[in-house]
Amino acid sequence: MKSLKYSITLLVWSLTIIATIQESFAMKIIPSQPGATQYWRQSSDYPTPPSISPPFRNTVEVDTRLWTQPLPLGGSRSFSTTLTIWSLFSERGLFGWDFQPSQQALTGSFIVEDYLACGYEDVCGGERPYDRNFEPSTNGIGANFRLRYDPAPTVPPPGEKTHWIQVARASYAGVFGNPFFIPNIWFVDNFLQRDTPYADEVSLAVTPTLFRDMPYVDGDEYPGVLANNNYFEAQLYFVKETTPPSSRQKKVVIYDGIQWGWKNIKGYKEQDPPPPPCNGGSGGGGCLRTSAVNSTKDQKLLSDKDNKSASHLSVPESTSVMGLLALAAWGVMKALKIRKDKQS
């Protein structure tokens, strides 16, 4: 009887673990392996622009953790903390928004239509017909990403509106036009808007079921980003707003999400130009062949391109969260001081 009891306990435990794993992968991703249904380029090698000396041949790679490391249902810790910080400084204030994790995964599919790494010589975003809301870019590095949500059922229940919310971080500063941007710290990617966190309400290139983004760095304006190892990563969640008509507080249910992005990998130093041809009759005692330098021997691999782990993974998650909390604490203290000054 003891062995039977232990066997039943083991079976229940195993089924619980399997159910948990299946729930984590409940949202179907198409294609099921790294790729895209229409346009896909996992990496792009490129020579650095002339402004970077010495020249290198670097690589831009897209982040494939979308397929291997699913985000938790209802929002990751970084996602939820970043949203809370944003709501603190929003027009409605901290209590003007109510973000709640969903207890049930979406029924439907995330379809990765475009996912392309963009090197310095690529026309990023130029694969599709021209769209004035989604301009192609050149002379830089980044990635072109297009994700579609295929819902089931196709129509959300009455009173519910679907949206996208994206939080992001990057290792480089001064590119997002945000004077408060801090490298490696998460922020709501909504063009600094304080009235809405929804990407589809601040970008004409995004709809309630189609997300498009092209995080891109102009190499001529910011050559330092190309000259070093750098990254951009984002956490994108599909949400539904369920605010009752009589409520002044926005209620938002957070469903499934994915992570994506790109990284720039500093690679090989470009070969030096070959030495001029040697002419023994030109005087000066002829040619000293041993003085010719084989530039290929001077090449040095500065970054292991076979190592697929993103450089930004060395940034502890707790560091970003603590930075966000410190920023929030500063905001609260500032607000209390202003209030005290008004009262006095």
Residue pairs with C-beta under 8 A, 6 or more apart in sequence:
23 73
23 105
24 70
24 72
24 73
25 70
26 73
26 105
26 106
26 256
27 70
27 105
27 106
27 108
27 109
27 110
27 256
28 108
28 109
28 110
29 66
29 67
29 109
29 110
29 112
29 258
30 37
30 109
30 110
30 111
30 112
31 37
31 112
32 67
33 67
34 42
34 64
34 66
34 67
35 112
35 115
36 112
36 113
36 114
36 115
36 116
36 146
37 111
37 112
37 113
38 113
38 114
38 127
38 146
39 113
39 114
39 115
39 116
39 127
39 128
39 144
39 146
40 114
40 115
40 116
41 62
41 115
41 116
41 117
42 61
42 62
42 64
42 117
43 59
43 60
43 61
43 62
43 117
44 59
44 60
44 116
44 117
44 118
44 119
44 122
45 57
45 58
45 59
45 119
45 267
46 57
46 58
46 59
46 60
46 119
46 120
46 121
46 122
46 141
47 55
47 56
47 57
47 120
47 121
47 270
48 55
48 56
48 57
48 58
48 120
48 219
48 223
48 226
48 227
48 270
49 120
49 139
49 219
49 220
49 223
49 226
51 220
51 223
52 223
52 226
52 227
54 269
54 270
55 269
55 270
56 227
56 266
56 267
56 268
56 269
56 270
56 302
57 267
57 268
57 269
57 270
58 119
58 226
58 264
58 265
58 266
58 267
59 119
59 264
59 265
59 267
59 305
60 117
60 118
60 119
60 141
60 142
60 143
60 262
60 263
60 264
60 265
61 117
61 262
61 263
61 265
61 308
62 115
62 116
62 117
62 143
62 145
62 260
62 261
62 262
63 233
63 259
63 260
63 261
63 262
63 263
63 310
64 308
65 259
65 260
65 310
66 112
66 258
66 259
66 260
69 259
70 258
71 79
71 235
71 237
71 256
71 257
71 258
71 259
73 101
73 102
73 105
73 255
73 256
74 100
74 101
74 102
74 103
74 254
74 255
75 83
75 99
75 101
75 237
75 254
75 257
76 235
76 257
77 317
77 321
78 167
78 186
78 235
78 317
78 320
78 321
79 165
79 167
79 186
79 235
79 237
79 254
79 257
80 99
80 101
80 254
81 186
81 321
81 324
81 325
82 167
82 186
82 187
82 188
82 324
83 97
83 99
83 165
83 167
83 188
83 197
84 94
84 99
84 328
85 324
85 325
85 327
85 328
86 187
86 188
86 197
87 93
87 94
87 96
87 97
87 99
87 197
88 94
88 328
88 331
88 332
89 194
89 331
90 96
90 97
90 194
90 195
90 197
91 194
91 195
92 195
92 249
92 250
95 249
96 248
96 249
96 250
97 197
97 249
97 250
97 252
98 249
98 250
98 251
98 252
99 252
99 254
100 251
100 252
100 253
100 254
101 253
101 254
102 253
102 254
102 255
105 255
105 256
106 149
106 151
106 238
106 255
106 256
107 151
107 152
107 153
108 149
108 150
108 151
108 152
109 149
109 150
109 152
110 147
110 148
110 149
110 150
110 238
110 256
110 258
111 147
111 148
111 149
111 150
112 146
112 147
113 146
113 147
113 148
114 127
114 128
114 144
114 145
114 146
115 143
115 144
115 145
115 146
115 260
116 122
116 124
116 127
116 143
116 144
117 143
117 262
118 124
118 125
118 137
118 140
118 141
118 142
118 143
118 144
118 214
118 216
118 262
119 141
120 139
120 140
120 141
120 219
120 226
122 138
123 136
123 137
123 138
124 136
124 137
124 138
124 140
124 142
124 143
124 144
124 214
124 216
125 134
125 135
125 136
125 137
125 144
125 214
126 136
127 144
128 134
131 205
133 203
133 204
133 205
134 205
134 212
134 214
137 214
137 216
137 218
139 218
139 219
139 220
140 216
140 217
140 218
140 219
140 220
140 226
141 216
141 217
141 219
141 225
141 226
141 262
141 264
142 214
142 215
142 216
142 217
142 232
142 262
143 214
143 215
143 216
143 232
143 260
143 261
143 262
144 214
145 211
145 212
145 213
145 214
145 260
146 210
146 211
146 212
147 210
147 211
147 212
147 236
147 258
147 260
148 209
148 210
148 211
149 162
149 209
149 210
149 211
149 238
150 209
151 162
151 209
156 162
156 240
159 242
159 244
159 245
160 240
160 241
160 242
161 208
161 240
161 241
162 208
162 209
162 238
162 239
162 240
163 198
163 199
163 200
163 201
163 208
163 238
163 239
163 240
163 241
163 252
164 198
164 199
164 200
164 206
164 208
164 211
164 236
164 237
164 238
164 239
165 188
165 197
165 198
165 199
165 236
165 237
165 239
165 252
165 254
166 188
166 189
166 190
166 199
166 211
166 213
166 234
166 235
166 236
166 237
167 186
167 187
167 188
167 189
167 234
167 235
168 186
168 187
168 189
168 215
168 232
168 233
168 234
168 235
168 261
169 183
169 184
169 185
169 186
169 187
169 232
169 233
169 312
169 320
170 176
170 183
170 184
170 215
170 230
170 231
170 232
170 233
171 183
171 184
171 229
171 230
171 231
171 232
171 311
171 312
171 315
172 183
172 217
172 222
172 224
172 225
172 230
173 181
173 182
173 183
174 181
174 222
175 217
175 222
175 225
177 192
178 187
178 192
181 187
182 323
184 312
184 315
184 319
184 320
184 323
185 320
185 323
185 324
185 327
186 320
186 324
188 197
189 199
189 213
189 234
190 196
190 197
190 198
190 199
190 202
191 202
191 203
193 201
193 202
196 202
198 239
199 206
199 211
199 213
200 206
200 207
200 208
200 211
203 212
205 212
205 213
206 212
206 213
211 236
213 234
215 232
215 234
215 261
215 262
217 225
217 226
217 230
219 225
219 226
225 264
226 264
227 266
228 264
228 266
229 263
229 264
229 265
229 266
229 303
229 311
230 263
230 264
230 311
231 261
231 262
231 263
231 264
231 310
231 311
231 312
232 261
232 262
232 263
233 259
233 260
233 261
233 310
233 312
234 259
234 260
234 261
235 257
235 258
235 259
236 257
236 258
236 259
236 260
237 254
237 255
237 256
237 257
238 255
238 256
238 257
239 252
239 253
239 254
239 255
240 252
240 253
240 255
241 250
241 251
241 252
241 253
242 251
242 252
242 253
243 249
243 250
243 251
244 251
261 310
263 310
263 311
263 312
265 303
265 305
265 311
266 302
266 303
267 301
267 302
267 303
267 305
268 299
268 300
268 301
268 302
269 298
269 299
269 300
269 302
271 295
271 296
271 299
272 293
272 295
272 298
274 295
275 292
275 293
278 287
278 289
278 292
279 287
280 286
280 287
